[in-house]
Amino acid sequence: MSQDAMIKFECSVCKQTGYHSRKNKKILKERLELKKFCKWCRKHQKHKETK
C-alpha cells in the first residue's frame, strides 16, 4: 500500500499525534474522527484525522 493512504490521528484536546492508520481516500472523502486513548491526556478523547 502506498504512503499517501497513510493518515495520522491527532488528539482534539492536547494536539499530540499518537495513532497512524490507512484509509481508501477514493471511497472515504471526509475526515475520520474516532474516540481513542490519548497517552498524554491519559483519557479517552476524540482523535481527528490530520494531513
Secondary structure, DSSP 8 states (H G I E B T S, - for coil): --GGGEEEEEETTT--EEEEEE--TTT--S--EEEEEETTTTEEEEEEEE-
